[in-house]
Amino acid sequence: VYTAVLWAIIIGVGASLWLRQPFKVDIERDRATLARIVAGGQIENVYRLQIMNAAEHHLDFELQVDGLPGLKLVGEPEVQVAATESRWVSVRLQLPYDAAAAGSHPIHFRIASRTPDGQVVGQLSEKTVFLVPR
């Protein structure tokens, strides 16, 4: 019985190491500006992403966003993070003024990590909200 329990623990730890993501992402809304109207009649929300690279080599991260029609990411959609480091990135999302009703709308950030030679190492989806003012 003890041998079976020991083998189950060894297999469980091995599987968790094999299946783990090489990075983590935390998303925070910028508290200084909840939502604002910018040039061109766009509604803008600002987010801060903390990208934590747990790999032993630097990774390139590709950022995408979806959840509302017309929602777009403004700025650089790619971020580089050195090996075993963490980096804060400010991300601005814009939506046409009449594209959604006032209120809070769920959206998803999709983050893919690639090695310098272009091989996809991991993908992650994080949920947050987009605020549309009245």
N, CA, C and O atoms as CSV, one atom per row, in Angstrom:
chain,resi,resn,atom,element,x,y,z
A,1,VAL,N,N,0.831,-1.189,0.000
A,1,VAL,CA,C,0.000,0.000,0.000
A,1,VAL,C,C,0.877,1.254,0.000
A,1,VAL,O,O,0.604,2.201,-0.738
A,2,TYR,N,N,1.927,1.262,0.824
A,2,TYR,CA,C,2.808,2.428,0.877
A,2,TYR,C,C,3.526,2.649,-0.453
A,2,TYR,O,O,3.743,3.786,-0.872
A,3,THR,N,N,3.885,1.562,-1.099
A,3,THR,CA,C,4.542,1.672,-2.407
A,3,THR,C,C,3.598,2.284,-3.428
A,3,THR,O,O,4.019,3.118,-4.230
A,4,ALA,N,N,2.347,1.896,-3.416
A,4,ALA,CA,C,1.360,2.451,-4.352
A,4,ALA,C,C,1.136,3.930,-4.086
A,4,ALA,O,O,1.020,4.711,-5.030
A,5,VAL,N,N,1.073,4.330,-2.828
A,5,VAL,CA,C,0.895,5.739,-2.478
A,5,VAL,C,C,2.116,6.539,-2.929
A,5,VAL,O,O,1.968,7.629,-3.481
A,6,LEU,N,N,3.326,6.007,-2.699
A,6,LEU,CA,C,4.551,6.677,-3.114
A,6,LEU,C,C,4.590,6.848,-4.631
A,6,LEU,O,O,4.941,7.922,-5.119
A,7,TRP,N,N,4.238,5.810,-5.380
A,7,TRP,CA,C,4.222,5.909,-6.849
A,7,TRP,C,C,3.162,6.898,-7.333
A,7,TRP,O,O,3.382,7.602,-8.318
A,8,ALA,N,N,2.030,6.957,-6.662
A,8,ALA,CA,C,0.995,7.928,-7.039
A,8,ALA,C,C,1.501,9.354,-6.831
A,8,ALA,O,O,1.247,10.228,-7.660
A,9,ILE,N,N,2.216,9.594,-5.733
A,9,ILE,CA,C,2.780,10.923,-5.479
A,9,ILE,C,C,3.832,11.264,-6.530
A,9,ILE,O,O,3.844,12.377,-7.054
A,10,ILE,N,N,4.711,10.318,-6.842
A,10,ILE,CA,C,5.754,10.550,-7.844
A,10,ILE,C,C,5.138,10.843,-9.208
A,10,ILE,O,O,5.578,11.768,-9.891
A,11,ILE,N,N,4.148,10.091,-9.611
A,11,ILE,CA,C,3.481,10.314,-10.901
A,11,ILE,C,C,2.746,11.653,-10.900
A,11,ILE,O,O,2.772,12.371,-11.900
A,12,GLY,N,N,2.095,11.994,-9.792
A,12,GLY,CA,C,1.393,13.278,-9.706
A,12,GLY,C,C,2.335,14.467,-9.805
A,12,GLY,O,O,2.042,15.429,-10.515
A,13,VAL,N,N,3.457,14.414,-9.107
A,13,VAL,CA,C,4.442,15.502,-9.171
A,13,VAL,C,C,5.047,15.589,-10.568
A,13,VAL,O,O,5.204,16.685,-11.106
A,14,GLY,N,N,5.383,14.457,-11.153
A,14,GLY,CA,C,5.935,14.451,-12.512
A,14,GLY,C,C,4.964,15.027,-13.526
A,14,GLY,O,O,5.359,15.810,-14.390
A,15,ALA,N,N,3.696,14.647,-13.429
A,15,ALA,CA,C,2.686,15.170,-14.359
A,15,ALA,C,C,2.493,16.673,-14.175
A,15,ALA,O,O,2.348,17.401,-15.156
A,16,SER,N,N,2.490,17.141,-12.933
A,16,SER,CA,C,2.305,18.582,-12.717
A,16,SER,C,C,3.494,19.372,-13.252
A,16,SER,O,O,3.305,20.466,-13.784
A,17,LEU,N,N,4.712,18.851,-13.127
A,17,LEU,CA,C,5.877,19.527,-13.703
A,17,LEU,C,C,5.847,19.511,-15.226
A,17,LEU,O,O,6.223,20.488,-15.874
A,18,TRP,N,N,5.399,18.401,-15.784
A,18,TRP,CA,C,5.342,18.276,-17.244
A,18,TRP,C,C,4.280,19.192,-17.851
A,18,TRP,O,O,4.486,19.724,-18.942
A,19,LEU,N,N,3.169,19.384,-17.180
A,19,LEU,CA,C,2.043,20.141,-17.718
A,19,LEU,C,C,2.019,21.608,-17.294
A,19,LEU,O,O,1.135,22.345,-17.731
A,20,ARG,N,N,2.937,22.048,-16.475
A,20,ARG,CA,C,2.887,23.420,-15.974
A,20,ARG,C,C,3.176,24.430,-17.075
A,20,ARG,O,O,3.940,24.161,-18.003
A,21,GLN,N,N,2.555,25.588,-16.956
A,21,GLN,CA,C,2.788,26.685,-17.892
A,21,GLN,C,C,4.131,27.339,-17.552
A,21,GLN,O,O,4.469,27.461,-16.375
A,22,PRO,N,N,4.896,27.758,-18.557
A,22,PRO,CA,C,6.179,28.395,-18.270
A,22,PRO,C,C,6.043,29.866,-17.881
A,22,PRO,O,O,7.047,30.560,-17.718
A,23,PHE,N,N,4.809,30.343,-17.732
A,23,PHE,CA,C,4.610,31.737,-17.358
A,23,PHE,C,C,3.270,31.913,-16.660
A,23,PHE,O,O,2.388,31.058,-16.742
A,24,LYS,N,N,3.137,33.049,-15.967
A,24,LYS,CA,C,1.884,33.436,-15.318
A,24,LYS,C,C,1.600,34.883,-15.662
A,24,LYS,O,O,2.518,35.649,-15.957
A,25,VAL,N,N,0.325,35.264,-15.626
A,25,VAL,CA,C,-0.074,36.636,-15.923
A,25,VAL,C,C,-1.119,37.079,-14.907
A,25,VAL,O,O,-2.089,36.369,-14.645
A,26,ASP,N,N,-0.905,38.263,-14.341
A,26,ASP,CA,C,-1.897,38.910,-13.479
A,26,ASP,C,C,-2.349,40.188,-14.172
A,26,ASP,O,O,-1.533,40.917,-14.737
A,27,ILE,N,N,-3.653,40.459,-14.127
A,27,ILE,CA,C,-4.205,41.647,-14.781
A,27,ILE,C,C,-4.828,42.541,-13.721
A,27,ILE,O,O,-5.626,42.096,-12.897
A,28,GLU,N,N,-4.444,43.818,-13.761
A,28,GLU,CA,C,-5.028,44.819,-12.870
A,28,GLU,C,C,-5.533,45.978,-13.709
A,28,GLU,O,O,-4.871,46.397,-14.658
A,29,ARG,N,N,-6.687,46.490,-13.368
A,29,ARG,CA,C,-7.189,47.691,-14.034
A,29,ARG,C,C,-6.443,48.892,-13.478
A,29,ARG,O,O,-6.119,48.928,-12.291
A,30,ASP,N,N,-6.170,49.869,-14.323
A,30,ASP,CA,C,-5.539,51.103,-13.865
A,30,ASP,C,C,-6.578,51.876,-13.055
A,30,ASP,O,O,-7.625,52.248,-13.585
A,31,ARG,N,N,-6.299,52.115,-11.795
A,31,ARG,CA,C,-7.280,52.757,-10.910
A,31,ARG,C,C,-7.367,54.258,-11.121
A,31,ARG,O,O,-8.332,54.887,-10.687
A,32,ALA,N,N,-6.387,54.837,-11.775
A,32,ALA,CA,C,-6.416,56.285,-12.006
A,32,ALA,C,C,-7.492,56.664,-13.024
A,32,ALA,O,O,-8.143,57.699,-12.880
A,33,THR,N,N,-7.678,55.845,-14.032
A,33,THR,CA,C,-8.695,56.117,-15.056
A,33,THR,C,C,-9.516,54.854,-15.275
A,33,THR,O,O,-9.012,53.867,-15.810
A,34,LEU,N,N,-10.755,54.883,-14.869
A,34,LEU,CA,C,-11.606,53.713,-15.068
A,34,LEU,C,C,-11.956,53.537,-16.538
A,34,LEU,O,O,-11.769,52.458,-17.101
A,35,ALA,N,N,-12.454,54.573,-17.147
A,35,ALA,CA,C,-12.776,54.577,-18.571
A,35,ALA,C,C,-12.765,56.030,-19.013
A,35,ALA,O,O,-13.187,56.920,-18.274
A,36,ARG,N,N,-12.280,56.261,-20.222
A,36,ARG,CA,C,-12.237,57.634,-20.721
A,36,ARG,C,C,-12.515,57.629,-22.213
A,36,ARG,O,O,-12.335,56.624,-22.901
A,37,ILE,N,N,-12.959,58.786,-22.692
A,37,ILE,CA,C,-13.209,58.952,-24.119
A,37,ILE,C,C,-12.002,59.671,-24.698
A,37,ILE,O,O,-11.627,60.744,-24.224
A,38,VAL,N,N,-11.393,59.083,-25.719
A,38,VAL,CA,C,-10.188,59.638,-26.336
A,38,VAL,C,C,-10.513,60.128,-27.747
A,38,VAL,O,O,-11.644,59.995,-28.215
A,39,ALA,N,N,-9.520,60.689,-28.409
A,39,ALA,CA,C,-9.700,61.228,-29.754
A,39,ALA,C,C,-10.291,60.177,-30.694
A,39,ALA,O,O,-9.966,58.992,-30.612
A,40,GLY,N,N,-11.142,60.627,-31.563
A,40,GLY,CA,C,-11.783,59.721,-32.511
A,40,GLY,C,C,-13.035,59.065,-31.969
A,40,GLY,O,O,-13.590,58.176,-32.616
A,41,GLY,N,N,-13.494,59.480,-30.800
A,41,GLY,CA,C,-14.720,58.918,-30.245
A,41,GLY,C,C,-14.574,57.495,-29.736
A,41,GLY,O,O,-15.536,56.728,-29.776
A,42,GLN,N,N,-13.405,57.131,-29.265
A,42,GLN,CA,C,-13.161,55.793,-28.749
A,42,GLN,C,C,-13.227,55.804,-27.225
A,42,GLN,O,O,-12.826,56.776,-26.585
A,43,ILE,N,N,-13.730,54.729,-26.656
A,43,ILE,CA,C,-13.712,54.542,-25.203
A,43,ILE,C,C,-12.458,53.733,-24.889
A,43,ILE,O,O,-12.203,52.696,-25.502
A,44,GLU,N,N,-11.680,54.222,-23.925
A,44,GLU,CA,C,-10.416,53.570,-23.609
A,44,GLU,C,C,-10.388,53.128,-22.157
A,44,GLU,O,O,-10.770,53.878,-21.259
A,45,ASN,N,N,-9.935,51.907,-21.939
A,45,ASN,CA,C,-9.651,51.365,-20.612
A,45,ASN,C,C,-8.174,51.007,-20.573
A,45,ASN,O,O,-7.621,50.523,-21.561
A,46,VAL,N,N,-7.536,51.244,-19.432
A,46,VAL,CA,C,-6.118,50.960,-19.285
A,46,VAL,C,C,-5.934,49.838,-18.262
A,46,VAL,O,O,-6.559,49.844,-17.201
A,47,TYR,N,N,-5.075,48.882,-18.592
A,47,TYR,CA,C,-4.799,47.738,-17.736
A,47,TYR,C,C,-3.297,47.627,-17.516
A,47,TYR,O,O,-2.496,48.078,-18.336
A,48,ARG,N,N,-2.933,47.016,-16.392
A,48,ARG,CA,C,-1.533,46.689,-16.122
A,48,ARG,C,C,-1.428,45.175,-16.035
A,48,ARG,O,O,-2.101,44.541,-15.223
A,49,LEU,N,N,-0.583,44.607,-16.873
A,49,LEU,CA,C,-0.352,43.174,-16.881
A,49,LEU,C,C,1.005,42.878,-16.261
A,49,LEU,O,O,2.009,43.482,-16.638
A,50,GLN,N,N,1.036,41.962,-15.321
A,50,GLN,CA,C,2.304,41.495,-14.776
A,50,GLN,C,C,2.559,40.135,-15.405
A,50,GLN,O,O,1.850,39.166,-15.136
A,51,ILE,N,N,3.581,40.080,-16.245
A,51,ILE,CA,C,3.937,38.836,-16.929
A,51,ILE,C,C,5.147,38.253,-16.209
A,51,ILE,O,O,6.193,38.895,-16.107
A,52,MET,N,N,4.991,37.030,-15.712
A,52,MET,CA,C,6.052,36.363,-14.962
A,52,MET,C,C,6.572,35.183,-15.760
A,52,MET,O,O,5.848,34.211,-15.976
A,53,ASN,N,N,7.818,35.258,-16.199
A,53,ASN,CA,C,8.450,34.213,-16.982
A,53,ASN,C,C,9.130,33.241,-16.028
A,53,ASN,O,O,10.060,33.623,-15.318
A,54,ALA,N,N,8.679,31.991,-16.001
A,54,ALA,CA,C,9.271,30.978,-15.134
A,54,ALA,C,C,10.248,30.086,-15.889
A,54,ALA,O,O,10.816,29.161,-15.307
A,55,ALA,N,N,10.450,30.351,-17.177
A,55,ALA,CA,C,11.349,29.535,-17.992
A,55,ALA,C,C,12.795,29.961,-17.768
A,55,ALA,O,O,13.062,31.040,-17.239
A,56,GLU,N,N,13.712,29.111,-18.172
A,56,GLU,CA,C,15.140,29.379,-18.025
A,56,GLU,C,C,15.719,30.147,-19.207
A,56,GLU,O,O,16.935,30.317,-19.294
A,57,HIS,N,N,14.872,30.608,-20.112
A,57,HIS,CA,C,15.311,31.406,-21.264
A,57,HIS,C,C,14.282,32.497,-21.514
A,57,HIS,O,O,13.139,32.390,-21.068
A,58,HIS,N,N,14.680,33.549,-22.225
A,58,HIS,CA,C,13.719,34.636,-22.426
A,58,HIS,C,C,12.616,34.184,-23.382
A,58,HIS,O,O,12.831,33.350,-24.262
A,59,LEU,N,N,11.436,34.758,-23.183
A,59,LEU,CA,C,10.269,34.409,-23.995
A,59,LEU,C,C,9.678,35.675,-24.596
A,59,LEU,O,O,9.754,36.753,-24.006
A,60,ASP,N,N,9.092,35.531,-25.773
A,60,ASP,CA,C,8.339,36.593,-26.417
A,60,ASP,C,C,6.860,36.295,-26.195
A,60,ASP,O,O,6.411,35.168,-26.402
A,61,PHE,N,N,6.110,37.302,-25.776
A,61,PHE,CA,C,4.696,37.122,-25.489
A,61,PHE,C,C,3.866,37.918,-26.490
A,61,PHE,O,O,4.138,39.093,-26.736
A,62,GLU,N,N,2.866,37.281,-27.059
A,62,GLU,CA,C,1.945,37.937,-27.985
A,62,GLU,C,C,0.614,38.135,-27.268
A,62,GLU,O,O,0.018,37.181,-26.769
A,63,LEU,N,N,0.154,39.390,-27.223
A,63,LEU,CA,C,-1.079,39.741,-26.523
A,63,LEU,C,C,-2.212,39.923,-27.516
A,63,LEU,O,O,-2.041,40.573,-28.548
A,64,GLN,N,N,-3.364,39.355,-27.210
A,64,GLN,CA,C,-4.587,39.549,-27.989
A,64,GLN,C,C,-5.731,39.742,-27.014
A,64,GLN,O,O,-5.647,39.353,-25.849
A,65,VAL,N,N,-6.810,40.356,-27.510
A,65,VAL,CA,C,-7.973,40.585,-26.660
A,65,VAL,C,C,-9.233,40.318,-27.476
A,65,VAL,O,O,-9.281,40.616,-28.670
A,66,ASP,N,N,-10.256,39.754,-26.825
A,66,ASP,CA,C,-11.545,39.551,-27.494
A,66,ASP,C,C,-12.656,39.610,-26.460
A,66,ASP,O,O,-12.397,39.649,-25.257
A,67,GLY,N,N,-13.879,39.617,-26.928
A,67,GLY,CA,C,-15.029,39.663,-26.026
A,67,GLY,C,C,-16.057,40.695,-26.418
A,67,GLY,O,O,-17.232,40.551,-26.081
A,68,LEU,N,N,-15.640,41.747,-27.133
A,68,LEU,CA,C,-16.566,42.776,-27.614
A,68,LEU,C,C,-16.247,43.066,-29.075
A,68,LEU,O,O,-15.075,43.153,-29.443
A,69,PRO,N,N,-17.270,43.216,-29.914
A,69,PRO,CA,C,-16.997,43.550,-31.319
A,69,PRO,C,C,-16.388,44.943,-31.441
A,69,PRO,O,O,-16.904,45.903,-30.869
A,70,GLY,N,N,-15.298,45.050,-32.181
A,70,GLY,CA,C,-14.636,46.332,-32.376
A,70,GLY,C,C,-13.577,46.648,-31.344
A,70,GLY,O,O,-12.915,47.681,-31.446
A,71,LEU,N,N,-13.396,45.789,-30.350
A,71,LEU,CA,C,-12.392,46.012,-29.311
A,71,LEU,C,C,-11.004,45.787,-29.898
A,71,LEU,O,O,-10.757,44.778,-30.559
A,72,LYS,N,N,-10.087,46.749,-29.648
A,72,LYS,CA,C,-8.729,46.588,-30.181
A,72,LYS,C,C,-7.696,46.988,-29.137
A,72,LYS,O,O,-7.933,47.838,-28.278
A,73,LEU,N,N,-6.559,46.350,-29.245
A,73,LEU,CA,C,-5.426,46.621,-28.389
A,73,LEU,C,C,-4.589,47.711,-29.046
A,73,LEU,O,O,-4.206,47.588,-30.209
A,74,VAL,N,N,-4.305,48.778,-28.301
A,74,VAL,CA,C,-3.542,49.902,-28.833
A,74,VAL,C,C,-2.110,49.786,-28.321
A,74,VAL,O,O,-1.887,49.619,-27.122
A,75,GLY,N,N,-1.152,49.873,-29.217
A,75,GLY,CA,C,0.258,49.766,-28.828
A,75,GLY,C,C,0.858,48.479,-29.325
A,75,GLY,O,O,0.322,47.826,-30.221
A,76,GLU,N,N,1.977,48.122,-28.733
A,76,GLU,CA,C,2.710,46.933,-29.145
A,76,GLU,C,C,2.029,45.665,-28.628
A,76,GLU,O,O,1.817,45.522,-27.423
A,77,PRO,N,N,1.683,44.741,-29.538
A,77,PRO,CA,C,1.063,43.489,-29.094
A,77,PRO,C,C,2.075,42.438,-28.658
A,77,PRO,O,O,1.686,41.336,-28.272
A,78,GLU,N,N,3.367,42.756,-28.711
A,78,GLU,CA,C,4.388,41.790,-28.319
A,78,GLU,C,C,5.260,42.355,-27.205
A,78,GLU,O,O,5.598,43.539,-27.203
A,79,VAL,N,N,5.617,41.493,-26.260
A,79,VAL,CA,C,6.419,41.865,-25.106
A,79,VAL,C,C,7.493,40.799,-24.917
A,79,VAL,O,O,7.227,39.608,-25.077
A,80,GLN,N,N,8.695,41.226,-24.580
A,80,GLN,CA,C,9.775,40.294,-24.272
A,80,GLN,C,C,10.068,40.348,-22.777
A,80,GLN,O,O,10.146,41.419,-22.176
A,81,VAL,N,N,10.228,39.155,-22.194
A,81,VAL,CA,C,10.556,39.070,-20.775
A,81,VAL,C,C,11.758,38.141,-20.639
A,81,VAL,O,O,11.757,37.032,-21.172
A,82,ALA,N,N,12.777,38.599,-19.926
A,82,ALA,CA,C,13.993,37.815,-19.734
A,82,ALA,C,C,13.704,36.586,-18.874
A,82,ALA,O,O,12.652,36.482,-18.242
A,83,ALA,N,N,14.655,35.668,-18.866
A,83,ALA,CA,C,14.510,34.412,-18.127
A,83,ALA,C,C,14.288,34.665,-16.644
A,83,ALA,O,O,14.967,35.494,-16.038
A,84,THR,N,N,13.354,33.960,-16.078
A,84,THR,CA,C,12.998,33.981,-14.653
A,84,THR,C,C,12.793,35.390,-14.111
A,84,THR,O,O,13.172,35.680,-12.976
A,85,GLU,N,N,12.202,36.257,-14.906
A,85,GLU,CA,C,11.912,37.615,-14.467
A,85,GLU,C,C,10.428,37.919,-14.592
A,85,GLU,O,O,9.655,37.167,-15.186
A,86,SER,N,N,10.068,39.045,-14.009
A,86,SER,CA,C,8.701,39.535,-14.061
A,86,SER,C,C,8.726,40.937,-14.650
A,86,SER,O,O,9.649,41.710,-14.394
A,87,ARG,N,N,7.704,41.262,-15.442
A,87,ARG,CA,C,7.659,42.586,-16.061
A,87,ARG,C,C,6.229,43.112,-16.049
A,87,ARG,O,O,5.286,42.383,-16.358
A,88,TRP,N,N,6.076,44.403,-15.683
A,88,TRP,CA,C,4.783,45.077,-15.736
A,88,TRP,C,C,4.646,45.751,-17.087
A,88,TRP,O,O,5.582,46.397,-17.557
A,89,VAL,N,N,3.484,45.605,-17.717
A,89,VAL,CA,C,3.223,46.189,-19.027
A,89,VAL,C,C,1.887,46.921,-18.966
A,89,VAL,O,O,0.890,46.365,-18.504
A,90,SER,N,N,1.867,48.167,-19.431
A,90,SER,CA,C,0.603,48.908,-19.529
A,90,SER,C,C,-0.013,48.631,-20.889
A,90,SER,O,O,0.656,48.703,-21.920
A,91,VAL,N,N,-1.301,48.311,-20.872
A,91,VAL,CA,C,-2.024,47.969,-22.096
A,91,VAL,C,C,-3.270,48.838,-22.182
A,91,VAL,O,O,-4.029,48.947,-21.219
A,92,ARG,N,N,-3.474,49.449,-23.330
A,92,ARG,CA,C,-4.670,50.267,-23.560
A,92,ARG,C,C,-5.574,49.535,-24.538
A,92,ARG,O,O,-5.135,49.071,-25.590
A,93,LEU,N,N,-6.859,49.441,-24.166
A,93,LEU,CA,C,-7.871,48.857,-25.043
A,93,LEU,C,C,-8.850,49.944,-25.433
A,93,LEU,O,O,-9.269,50.748,-24.600
A,94,GLN,N,N,-9.218,49.964,-26.725
A,94,GLN,CA,C,-10.173,50.963,-27.211
A,94,GLN,C,C,-11.341,50.275,-27.901
A,94,GLN,O,O,-11.202,49.233,-28.541
A,95,LEU,N,N,-12.492,50.903,-27.741
A,95,LEU,CA,C,-13.740,50.407,-28.300
A,95,LEU,C,C,-14.496,51.589,-28.892
A,95,LEU,O,O,-14.540,52.652,-28.272
A,96,PRO,N,N,-15.100,51.434,-30.089
A,96,PRO,CA,C,-15.913,52.536,-30.622
A,96,PRO,C,C,-17.026,52.907,-29.640
A,96,PRO,O,O,-17.559,52.052,-28.933
A,97,TYR,N,N,-17.365,54.197,-29.612
A,97,TYR,CA,C,-18.276,54.737,-28.597
A,97,TYR,C,C,-19.622,54.017,-28.544
A,97,TYR,O,O,-20.105,53.719,-27.452
A,98,ASP,N,N,-20.235,53.732,-29.679
A,98,ASP,CA,C,-21.567,53.110,-29.692
A,98,ASP,C,C,-21.525,51.597,-29.872
A,98,ASP,O,O,-22.537,51.006,-30.247
A,99,ALA,N,N,-20.402,50.960,-29.622
A,99,ALA,CA,C,-20.280,49.520,-29.867
A,99,ALA,C,C,-20.893,48.667,-28.764
A,99,ALA,O,O,-21.208,47.499,-28.991
A,100,ALA,N,N,-21.068,49.235,-27.568
A,100,ALA,CA,C,-21.620,48.458,-26.458
A,100,ALA,C,C,-22.418,49.376,-25.540
A,100,ALA,O,O,-22.181,50.583,-25.483
A,101,ALA,N,N,-23.359,48.786,-24.830
A,101,ALA,CA,C,-24.178,49.539,-23.869
A,101,ALA,C,C,-23.331,49.905,-22.652
A,101,ALA,O,O,-22.300,49.286,-22.392
A,102,ALA,N,N,-23.774,50.908,-21.920
A,102,ALA,CA,C,-23.067,51.324,-20.704
A,102,ALA,C,C,-23.053,50.191,-19.694
A,102,ALA,O,O,-24.014,49.433,-19.569
A,103,GLY,N,N,-21.942,50.093,-18.979
A,103,GLY,CA,C,-21.822,49.060,-17.953
A,103,GLY,C,C,-20.535,48.292,-18.066
A,103,GLY,O,O,-19.595,48.715,-18.739
A,104,SER,N,N,-20.501,47.164,-17.403
A,104,SER,CA,C,-19.320,46.308,-17.351
A,104,SER,C,C,-19.507,45.123,-18.297
A,104,SER,O,O,-20.541,44.456,-18.267
A,105,HIS,N,N,-18.505,44.864,-19.136
A,105,HIS,CA,C,-18.587,43.787,-20.123
A,105,HIS,C,C,-17.388,42.850,-19.972
A,105,HIS,O,O,-16.250,43.315,-19.909
A,106,PRO,N,N,-17.626,41.530,-19.913
A,106,PRO,CA,C,-16.502,40.595,-19.771
A,106,PRO,C,C,-15.670,40.522,-21.056
A,106,PRO,O,O,-16.215,40.470,-22.158
A,107,ILE,N,N,-14.361,40.518,-20.898
A,107,ILE,CA,C,-13.442,40.349,-22.027
A,107,ILE,C,C,-12.355,39.356,-21.611
A,107,ILE,O,O,-12.227,39.019,-20.434
A,108,HIS,N,N,-11.578,38.893,-22.588
A,108,HIS,CA,C,-10.490,37.950,-22.325
A,108,HIS,C,C,-9.200,38.432,-22.971
A,108,HIS,O,O,-9.178,38.812,-24.141
A,109,PHE,N,N,-8.129,38.410,-22.191
A,109,PHE,CA,C,-6.794,38.593,-22.738
A,109,PHE,C,C,-6.278,37.208,-23.088
A,109,PHE,O,O,-6.363,36.289,-22.274
A,110,ARG,N,N,-5.747,37.053,-24.282
A,110,ARG,CA,C,-5.144,35.796,-24.705
A,110,ARG,C,C,-3.649,36.059,-24.875
A,110,ARG,O,O,-3.236,36.917,-25.655
A,111,ILE,N,N,-2.860,35.309,-24.138
A,111,ILE,CA,C,-1.421,35.507,-24.140
A,111,ILE,C,C,-0.765,34.215,-24.596
A,111,ILE,O,O,-1.015,33.149,-24.034
A,112,ALA,N,N,0.083,34.317,-25.624
A,112,ALA,CA,C,0.834,33.169,-26.130
A,112,ALA,C,C,2.315,33.450,-25.941
A,112,ALA,O,O,2.780,34.560,-26.203
A,113,SER,N,N,3.052,32.453,-25.488
A,113,SER,CA,C,4.494,32.620,-25.306
A,113,SER,C,C,5.232,31.829,-26.376
A,113,SER,O,O,4.848,30.715,-26.732
A,114,ARG,N,N,6.309,32.439,-26.880
A,114,ARG,CA,C,7.126,31.813,-27.922
A,114,ARG,C,C,8.594,31.903,-27.532
A,114,ARG,O,O,9.025,32.861,-26.891
A,115,THR,N,N,9.347,30.896,-27.927
A,115,THR,CA,C,10.793,30.939,-27.757
A,115,THR,C,C,11.372,31.833,-28.845
A,115,THR,O,O,10.667,32.164,-29.798
A,116,PRO,N,N,12.640,32.234,-28.729
A,116,PRO,CA,C,13.236,33.090,-29.755
A,116,PRO,C,C,13.200,32.500,-31.166
A,116,PRO,O,O,13.216,33.245,-32.145
A,117,ASP,N,N,13.150,31.166,-31.279
A,117,ASP,CA,C,13.083,30.556,-32.608
A,117,ASP,C,C,11.653,30.391,-33.121
A,117,ASP,O,O,11.451,29.812,-34.189
A,118,GLY,N,N,10.647,30.893,-32.377
A,118,GLY,CA,C,9.263,30.917,-32.837
A,118,GLY,C,C,8.393,29.768,-32.372
A,118,GLY,O,O,7.219,29.711,-32.740
A,119,GLN,N,N,8.919,28.857,-31.583
A,119,GLN,CA,C,8.138,27.719,-31.099
A,119,GLN,C,C,7.194,28.165,-29.989
A,119,GLN,O,O,7.623,28.810,-29.032
A,120,VAL,N,N,5.896,27.822,-30.109
A,120,VAL,CA,C,4.913,28.170,-29.082
A,120,VAL,C,C,5.136,27.280,-27.868
A,120,VAL,O,O,5.125,26.054,-27.973
A,121,VAL,N,N,5.339,27.914,-26.705
A,121,VAL,CA,C,5.619,27.186,-25.476
A,121,VAL,C,C,4.357,27.033,-24.632
A,121,VAL,O,O,4.153,25.995,-24.003
A,122,GLY,N,N,3.512,28.060,-24.617
A,122,GLY,CA,C,2.304,27.988,-23.812
A,122,GLY,C,C,1.315,29.066,-24.199
A,122,GLY,O,O,1.683,30.080,-24.793
A,123,GLN,N,N,0.055,28.841,-23.858
A,123,GLN,CA,C,-1.004,29.815,-24.103
A,123,GLN,C,C,-1.852,29.915,-22.852
A,123,GLN,O,O,-2.057,28.943,-22.124
A,124,LEU,N,N,-2.344,31.138,-22.626
A,124,LEU,CA,C,-3.099,31.403,-21.420
A,124,LEU,C,C,-4.212,32.390,-21.741
A,124,LEU,O,O,-4.031,33.277,-22.574
A,125,SER,N,N,-5.355,32.245,-21.092
A,125,SER,CA,C,-6.464,33.178,-21.252
A,125,SER,C,C,-6.858,33.693,-19.871
A,125,SER,O,O,-7.119,32.914,-18.954
A,126,GLU,N,N,-6.897,35.022,-19.740
A,126,GLU,CA,C,-7.267,35.645,-18.469
A,126,GLU,C,C,-8.503,36.517,-18.666
A,126,GLU,O,O,-8.593,37.272,-19.634
A,127,LYS,N,N,-9.450,36.407,-17.742
A,127,LYS,CA,C,-10.705,37.148,-17.837
A,127,LYS,C,C,-10.623,38.440,-17.042
A,127,LYS,O,O,-10.037,38.479,-15.960
A,128,THR,N,N,-11.220,39.509,-17.591
A,128,THR,CA,C,-11.346,40.780,-16.894
A,128,THR,C,C,-12.593,41.475,-17.432
A,128,THR,O,O,-13.373,40.853,-18.154
A,129,VAL,N,N,-12.798,42.746,-17.099
A,129,VAL,CA,C,-13.980,43.471,-17.583
A,129,VAL,C,C,-13.552,44.761,-18.273
A,129,VAL,O,O,-12.519,45.350,-17.954
A,130,PHE,N,N,-14.367,45.176,-19.218
A,130,PHE,CA,C,-14.208,46.447,-19.911
A,130,PHE,C,C,-15.370,47.332,-19.489
A,130,PHE,O,O,-16.529,46.937,-19.617
A,131,LEU,N,N,-15.070,48.523,-18.989
A,131,LEU,CA,C,-16.109,49.428,-18.513
A,131,LEU,C,C,-16.483,50.434,-19.609
A,131,LEU,O,O,-15.612,51.048,-20.225
A,132,VAL,N,N,-17.791,50.590,-19.840
A,132,VAL,CA,C,-18.301,51.582,-20.781
A,132,VAL,C,C,-19.081,52.610,-19.967
A,132,VAL,O,O,-20.068,52.261,-19.319
A,133,PRO,N,N,-18.651,53.876,-19.992
A,133,PRO,CA,C,-19.350,54.907,-19.205
A,133,PRO,C,C,-20.702,55.268,-19.828
A,133,PRO,O,O,-20.976,54.930,-20.980
A,134,ARG,N,N,-21.536,55.954,-19.054
A,134,ARG,CA,C,-22.846,56.396,-19.558
A,134,ARG,C,C,-22.699,57.601,-20.419
A,134,ARG,O,O,-23.692,58.116,-20.933
